[in-house]
């Protein structure tokens, strides 16, 4: 990463004036708690040691001037304005969107220059877009002395993706990127946005992501259907208990008492969410006890629920999880993200790391004919300034 930082700073100096501030903004994983965020439930994400690096400085030209290392050094420039149209290129919209949301909130950045790049695999479900948005809002707050809190930054970064880019993500990705702490996961209450950090410090356990390299358009439409099904369940149960506003307010007893009135598919969707929320709570207790075996078992149960009750897995994800189930070195595995492709997240002991990776990738290739990409991650700090652009992170 140090080499990448030096490259980005050098690229900035070749293209723009002045000494930039350098921001480190990480991607994230979610250990457990999937499809619970939009149901006002609990999630358990962490920032990781793969990040977007941004070199940023003010200019006196009233221009936003951008350069993306990851997109072949593409440049983009636009005047600072009160309203913006979407750019034809996709990547500038994540930055312009942040500026737009800052202005709506009463913060008016002037012209600035930005060069960015990093080592977050794009499209692998590690939230490179949230890292970019969080890094930009953090950098602009520093450059223009806005004094934004991390929660304010989180909300603005999410709004940029929701309202400008047009992706209806929850708040987890931006929250984890901006609030991460080395050696800790974050139990986030998606209703109140209260959070607690739990230690995740095991030198003999690695977080390993197996990327199916499957990307399916089905995920977007099915995501919306799952939200609607959960809302249908809430609407019916609200008739019995008017105080209910989301599945977060529903007990398993109430859900079971309404089973005959609910469509069987809707019932299974709701049951999964309630069980997943309980798993997150219990998994945090496992971490306090340093019981990674029990934690891993909950990851497997999470996957089975996503596969059987929520029905957002796919054969490629299932193959990766099934390939891990009988391995001594794998403590837990599950699909991570929206589903229908993307990654599995695995906890693998250091002693059995290479052996487990070889077995899982070979099994995946034998069954699917595909080669899985491998990413090994460590839990790291959230978005922060790098001293002189040279701090090791």
N, C-alpha and C positions, 0 to 999 in steps of 0.2 A: 504493500500500500504506500510506503514511503516514496517509492519510485514514481507511482502514479501522482502523488501530491506534487513532487518536483516537476513532473511533466506538465501538469495543469497550471502551476504557477509560471513556468517558463512560457507556456503558450499564451497566458494572459499578458505577460510582459512583451511578447512579440507583437501582440495585436492592440493592446490598450496602454493607457498611461497610468502611472502611479503604482503604489504598492497595495495589492489587494488584501482584504481579509479572507482567510481561508476557513471554510466550514466543512465539518465532517458530519454527514447525515446518513444514518444506517438504515438498512433494510430490516425486516422483522420475520420471525417465525411465530406460529401460534401452537403451543404445545398441546392444548386441549381446549374445547369450547368452540365448536364450529356451528354456524348458522344460528347461534344464540344472540348475536349482537343486535339484530333488527327485531328481536323479540324481547328486548330490554333485559337480557340475561347477563351471564358472566362469561368472560374469556380469559385466557391465560397466555398472553403473548410475551415476547422478549425482543429487544433490539439485538442485532447480531454484528459480527465483525466483517460484514460486507457492506460497502457504503458508497454513496455519491459524495464526491469532493467538489466543492464550489469555491472558486476564486472570484471575489466580488469587490467592486469599488464604485464610488460615486463618479459621475462625470458632469460637466457643466454644459452639456449639449442638449439637454431635455430629450435624450434618446435612451431607449432600452436596447442595448447591443449585446447579443448573445452568441456564444460559440459552444457547440456540443462536440466533445472529443469522441463520444461513443457513436455518434452519427457522422463519421468520416470528416470531422472538423467543420460541419455545416455552420454557416453564420445566419443570423436573423437580426433584423433591426426594425424598430418601429418607434414613432414619437410617443412620449408620455402623453396620454390622453385621458379624458374622463370616461370614455367608454371604448371598448375594444371589440372588433370582429375576430372570429376565430381565424387562426393562421391556417394556410393550406397544409403546411407541414404539421405533423401531430405534436412533436415535442415542445415547441414554443408555447403551446396553449397551457401547459402545466405551470409555466412561469407567469405568463400574462394573466392567467386566471387568478393567481395569488395577488398580483397588483390590483386587479379589478376588485377583489374581495376586500383588500385593505382600504381602497378608496370608499367602498360602500360603508365600511365601518368607521370612516372619518380619519383615516391615516393616508397621507398623500406623499408617497416617495417621489423623488425627482429622478433625473436620468441616472442610469447605472449600467455598468459593464459586468458581464458574468461569463466565465468559462467553467464548464463542469464536465465531469466524467467519473467513472467508478468501476467497481467490480461486482455489482449486483446483477446476476443473470436476468436479463429482460424476459418477461413472460413465464418465469418459473414460479410465480406466486410468492415472491419475497418482497413485494411492494416497493419496487424501484420508483414508481410514480409518487407514492407517499413520501419517500425519502427525498425526492427532488422538491416537492411542494414544501415539506417541512424545512428543508435546508434554505430555500428561497425566502420564506417568511422569517426565519431566524436571522438570515443575513441582512434582510432589509430592515428589520427591527434594530440590528446593530448599527448599520450604516446611517440610518436616519433617526436614531435615538427615540424610537417609538416606545421602548420600555414595556413591550408586550410580555405577559406571563406565558408560560408554556401551554397552559390550557387555552388561552386566547389564540396562540399560534396554531394549536391543534384544530380548533374550530374553524379558523380561517383557511387552513390547508384543506380540510375536508370540504368546505363550501366551494373552494376552487375546483375540486374534482367533481362535486355534485352539480354545481350550477353553471360552471363555465365549460369544463371538459365534457360533462354530461354523463358521468359514470356514477351511479347511485350507490356508492360504497358506504359502509358504516364508518364509525369513528376509530375503530381499533387500530388500523394501520398507521395513521398519522400519530395517534396517541402513543403507541409503542415506540415509534421512531424518535419522538421528541422527549419521552419520559424514561427511556431505558436506562438501566444501571448495570454495570458489569457484575456478573455472577448472580443476577436476580431476574426472576420473572415477575410479571405484573398481573395481579388479579384485578381486572377492571370491571366495575359494575357499570354496564352500558346504559342503565337508567339514570343513575345519579352522577356518573363519572367519578365517583369516589374510587380510590384504588389503594391497594396494599402491595408491597414488594415481598417476595418470598425467596429465600436463598436457593440457588441452583448451582451448587459448587461441588462438582465431582470431577477430579482430574482424570479418573479412569473411565469416564463416560463421554462419548462424543455424540453430538447431534448431526445426523447424516440425512441429507435429502436426496431422494431418488426421483429424478424428473422423468416422467413418462414420455415427454416430448409430444404428448397428445394435446391439441388445442381444439376444442369443439365449440361451435357457435351455440349449440344446445344449452350451454351453461347459462347464458343470459336470459333466455326465455323461461327456462326451468326455474331459475332463481326467482323470477317474478311470480311464477305459479306457486312456489313454496311459500312465499310471503302471503299470497292470497289465501292459501289453505290454512295457514296459521291464523289469519284474521277471521276466517270463517268459523274456526273453532272458538276463538275469543268471543265473537258475536253471539254464538249460541249460549255459551256459558255465562255471558253477561246478563242474559235474561233471567238466570237463576240467582246471580250474584252481581248486582249493578255496579259494585265497586271495582269490578275487574276491568282493566284497560289494556292488558297485554298478557301473554302467557306467563310472564314473571309473577303475576298475581294469582295464578292457578295452582292449586295443590293437586297431587296425584289422586287423592280421594275424590275431589270434585270432578276431575277428568274422567275417572272410572265410573262415577255415578251418571255421567252423561254419555257413556259409550254407545248405548243403544240408539240415542238420538243423533249421534254424529255419523257422518259418512265414514266408513272404515278407513279410508285413506287419510282423511283429515284427523281421525283419532290417532293413527300411527305417527303422523307428522308431529302432533302436539305431544304425544308420549315421548318421542325422541328428545324434543327440546327440554322437557321437564327433567328427563333422566340426565341429559348432558349438563344442565346446570348443577345438578347434584354431583356429577362426576368432577366438575371443576372445583367445587367446594372441598370434596373429599381428597382430590389430588393435592390441594394445598396443604392439607394435614399430612399427607404422605411426605411432602417435601420437608416439613418441620421435623418429621421423624427420620428423615434421610432414607426413607424406604422407597428406593427407585424401582424395586420389583413390583410393588403394589401400584406405583405411579404408572409403570409401563403396562400393567394389566388393564388399567382404565383407558389407556390409549387404544388398546385393541378393542375394548368394548365400545369406545367411541366410534371406531371404524365400522364395527358390525352394525351399530345403530344408523350410521350414515348410509351404509349399504342396503340394509333391509327395511328400515322404517322410514328414513328420509329419502332414500333412493336417489342419491346424487353421486354415487360412485360410478365406476365403469370397470370393464374387464381388465384393463391395463393396471389401474390402481389396485384392484383386488389381487391380481397376480403378484404384484410387488409385496403386498402385505402377507399374502399366503406363503410366499417364498421365505419370509422372515420368521414364521411362527414356530418352527421347530429348531431354530438355531440357538445354541446356548448363549451366544454373545449378544443377541438382540433382546433388550428388556421390554421394548414396546414399539409399536408402529401403527400408523393410521394415515389415511388421506388427509391432506391439509388444503384448505381453501374452499372455493365455491363448488368444485367437483367436476365430474365428466372429463377429467384430465388434470394436468398439473403434476404436483409432487406428492410423495409420501414423506412423512417425517418419522425418523427412527432414532431410538436411543440404543447405541451399540457400545459395548465395553471396548476399551483400547486394546486389550489383549487379543480380542477376536475381530478387530476392525477389518483388516485386510481380507481375512478368510470369509467374513460375513458379506462384505461388499462383493467379493468374487462370486459367492454362491448366489446372491440375490440377482446380480446383473446377468449371470449365465442363465438362471431359471427364467428371467424375464425375456431374454433373447430367444430361448428355446420355445417359449409359449407364444410370443407375439411377433418374433422376427425383428424387434426393435432394439436399439441400443439406448439404455437409460443413461442420462447424464448424472454425475455424482457431485454433490456440494457438501463439504464438511464445514460446519459453522460453530462458532463459539459465541456465547452470550456476551455482549459488550455494552458500552455506554451509549446513551442517546445523543442527539444532535448537540454539537459543541464547536467552539472555535479551536483551531489548531494554532499553537504559538508559532508565529513566523512561518506557518505552513510546513513546519518540519517535525512536529510532534508525532511520535509513533503512536498509532492507535490500533 
